[in-house]
Amino acid sequence: MRVIVTGGTGLIGQALVHNLHHDGHEVIVLGRNPNKTSGLPRGVKITVWDGKTANGWGQLADGAGAIVNLAGASIAGEGFLPERWSSEKRAAIKDSRLNAGMAVNAAVAGAKTKPGVLIQSSAVGYYGVHGDENLTEASPAGDDFLAEVTKAWEDSTKGVEDHGVRRAIIRTGVVLSRDGGALPRMALPFKLFAGGYFGDGKQQMSWIHIDDEIGAIRFLIDHADARGPFNLTAPNPVTNKQLAKALGESMKRPMIAPVPGFAMKAAFGDVTTVVLDGQRVIPQRLLELGYQFKYTTIQQALTAIYGRTMVKQESHAAHH
């Protein structure tokens, strides 16, 4: 099957591309900067695009098995420390997503043989900031900046449905991986024996292990009945404090000092809503469709990521 991936150089994109390539699929990654594609496996085709039209790649959508649209400027920025949301940054976050959606619509409209399915990226930010109540795919959209962006992001590829293309929307939680995203940022203070939770620690964190993120995307590609929104989060959300505790335990590090929310806001501004505010999101439709999670608890997920390697490092050190 031919699969076109936009945003294939990001954390989720790279993992998905490796997974599809490993299973023998023809994978085409659309990249705006071909120099950023060093982590992709050999044999994956990289096509340069402008991020807003189907110029130069639209013909590849003809007869494709799937398009996975993950493209969008990073919400927290590319560096290790989060980037403030200036008005330019906010515009880039929104425009990059809407432009990619327009490009995908144009490619599908021009394809003689329509692609089998479009997987459209989104995020749990769709629901806005919430307390402890469970949120399912039926819960309404929020009204803050991230909710507005994700709603527009989801709507950006609605047009493909007019061409009879099945479309599944993935509302992804905090993806846990040692290769990038939020986790290495959270883990660094623990490595330095200064780890703790953020703010009051009561905010809900809807998380998913990278293996389940990829497993769920593959499941939705293959499942002919999968259309509409799906929450890509593990079935057991945790508070930020529970996450920090499990992270410390998996890394064999103590939980020392919480990081005050006001200090984070002063340093980084509104972007801190990503970790200081939360929502408790349940993957109801994914479970109903029969997806089986590999990691259902935060302890399992973090032990898989950090536990084994930490133990290996320590036993290795003990022999020297």
C-alpha positions, 0 to 999 in steps of 0.5 A: 500500500502507498501511504503519504505522510505529511509532517513525517519528520516529527515525533509521531511521523518518524515513528509511523514512517519506520513502522510502515516501512518495516511492514513493507509499505511504500512510504512517501514523506512530504517535507518542507525541509529535505535536510530535516529527514535524516532520521528516516529509513532508507527506501522511504521517498521524500518529496519536497512540498510547500505546505499549502498546495498540491504542487509537485506531489498531488499525483502521488495521492492518485490510488494511494492507500492512505494519507496521514496528515500530521503537518503543523508547526510545533506548539511548544517550539523546536528547542528544549525549552518551550517557546512563548506564544507571540502573535507570530508564533500563534499565527504559525501554529494555526496557518501551518495546519490550515495550509496543509489541510488545503493542500491535502484537499486539493490533492484528493480532489485531483486524484482519479482514483481516490485514496482509501483513507485520510487520517487527520491529526488533532489533539486533546486540546480540542476540549479546552481546559477541564477538571476531573470529569471524563471527556469522550469524543462526544464532549463539546469543543473548548473555546481557548486558543488551542481548542480553536486551533484544533477545531479549525485543524480538524475542519481543514480536511473535511472536503475530502469526505465530499469525494467519498474518502473515509476520514478518521480524526486523531485527537492525540494526548501527551505522547510518551517517548524518549525520542522527543515530545514532552517526556524528555523535558519532564525527565531531565530534572529527575536525571539531575535529582531535582524532579517534581510535578508542575503547579499544584500537580492536580491537573489531569494528563491524558497520555499515550505511549508512542507504540500505542499512538502508532498502533492506533493509527495503523488500526484506524487505517485498516479498520473500514468502519473507522470514521470521525473523531477518535481520542488517542489516549490511554484508558487511564489518565493520571494527574501531573503529580501521579505522572511525576511520581511514576516517572521518578520511580521508573528512573529510580529518582526521588521526587523533590520539589514541585515547579511553581505554576506562576514561575513557569507562566512568568518564564514561558507565558501561555504555552505553559497551559499545555502542562499546567492545565489539563483534561481527562480524556477517555478513548471510548470510540477506540475501545468500542472498535476493539483496539487493544492497548499495549500500555494501559497504565502510566507505570507500564508505559514509563517502565517500558521507556526508562525502567529497563535502560536505567537498570541496564546502565546501573548494572553496567556501571556496577561491573566497571 
